[in-house]
Amino acid sequence: MGTIITDVEKDFFSHYPKEREIVKPFLSGFDVTWANHRKAYGSILSVFFLKPEPHMESSFGFESEILTIYSHYDSLEPRTIQAIDKFLSDEPAKGRIDTMTVFIISESKNPVAWIHQYATANRESRLLAGFEANKLREQKNDPCLVRKLLGEQLYPRDLFDFRLPIHNDAFFFGREDLLFDFNNTYKRSENRGLFGLRKTGKTSVFFKLGRRIQAANDGYFFYFDCKLPAIRTLGWKSLLNRISKEIAKEFNKTLPSTFENLDDKFIEAVSLCPSDKKMALVFDEIEYISPFSPLDHHWREDFFPFWQTIWASQSFRRQVSILLAGVNPTVVEVDQIGGTQNPLFGIVPYHYLKGLGLDDLRRMVRTLGRRMGMVFKDDAVHYLAERYGGHPLLTRISCSLTHKYLRQETTSFPYQISANLLKSLEEQQEGELSFYCRHIISELKQFYPEEYRILEKLACGQLVDFMEY
């Protein structure tokens, strides 16, 4: 049975006894370690920290204290979620509270339905669990109430079903050494490339870097997805002009239209960055604005003046860091392209992004899985690592399909996931996974057909042909 810490009882609940009644049902699985009223985004909310007891940790994977919000308003609104995000980033919650899961107690009639609707529209939202205040009051002596309500809300939600780049730190796993290197590269105003097959997490790494830069408040992060038609179809002058305008907009400036050439305009734009700040320009899917692009042939010529201008600006403003991402590093490796000196050659050191290591993979599947009532045994983790090579998307989809299977076959959660169970599901799962395998290597086939053919020979076991090549 949980308790209310003495200081919390003395400093808070003795003054607000009605709120003690709302929190009481949670004492069947949590200690109340902190409480206060907080204001944010026009709302005054009660904020509690709940420390899970061992049986709650084993059932739901709660390892840290859980932020719990009580809203006395008759309805929930998106600003409540904004307030939660602020509370989590402020003291004393910062670094102390579970960032993935939040409990919301509300005076509204059906907070669970509102949360479900919100989570559907915001797939990467935190794992929110709703509690109707009146129900907590009426059933405050039921020791199973909170655990039952948590199971009904948390176990069905599929946290593995993310197919797009990760925007939320709570769902980002691993890559710490890589992020450390890229962060140092940014701070030194150097250049770096990140290459690898599709869906290995390149974009997620850059988004994570952007969040770190924003949190440190020491610079500016500009991201350009070169695969977008709005970018790749532009000529080099138009694209450079667009980038200049986006930079100026960040600093609430309008660049004059009197520049004789775009080189000067771009240099003026990057010069807007304060001397004590840094600037990162990220170009993702770099192949689409390179001479290798099969879609927009003008980049066979525009590639050269575009990057010559970018690099020239670094001679004037050493605060600018250029970061590139793509499938194959050929674009920075070859010294000449079509008989012309490659402006990227020799000035962009790069990393090749591989699958998650075993430790990071274990942390991902166990952290997400336990919130869904899936307990991955060690042999299951090793099976996933060997079967999918640490590829984050393929691993998550396999775990997502396993979750769907369990929801159909059992009501007994949490459920122990073994390697034998995963092997038994191989055939029915990998028909769907094969589609994503083709998607992962599609750009290798599109941009680098020769490398694709060799990879195909290797996959088909034609080792003699591979070695002869």
Salt bridges, closest charged atoms under 4 A:
GLU9 OE2 - ARG20 NH2 2.64
GLU19 OE2 - HIS37 NE2 3.14
GLU21 OE1 - LYS140 NZ 2.63
GLU63 OE2 - ARG370 NH1 3.17
GLU65 OE1 - ARG96 NE 2.78
GLU77 OE1 - ARG79 NE 3.03
ASP85 OD1 - ARG126 NE 2.97
ASP90 OD2 - ARG38 NH2 3.52
ASP90 OD2 - LYS86 NZ 3.34
ASP98 OD2 - ARG371 NH2 2.71
GLU107 OE2 - ARG137 NH2 2.33
GLU152 OE2 - LYS148 NZ 2.86
ASP158 OD2 - LYS404 NZ 3.28
ASP161 OD2 - ARG123 NH2 3.62
ASP161 OD1 - ARG163 NE 2.74
ASP169 OD1 - LYS208 NZ 3.26
ASP169 OD1 - ARG211 NE 2.55
GLU176 OE1 - ARG212 NH2 2.70
ASP181 OD2 - ARG192 NE 3.12
ASP181 OD2 - HIS351 NE2 2.79
GLU190 OE2 - ARG188 NE 3.16
GLU246 OE2 - ARG242 NE 3.21
GLU285 OE2 - ARG198 NH1 3.44
ASP296 OD2 - ARG232 NH1 2.82
ASP359 OD1 - ARG362 NH1 2.99
ASP378 OD1 - ARG362 NE 3.21
ASP378 OD1 - ARG366 NH2 3.56
ASP378 OD2 - HIS382 NE2 3.42
GLU426 OE1 - ARG387 NH2 3.68
GLU430 OE1 - ARG387 NH2 2.71
GLU443 OE2 - ARG198 NH1 2.99
GLU443 OE2 - LYS227 NZ 3.17
ASP465 OD2 - LYS457 NZ 3.99
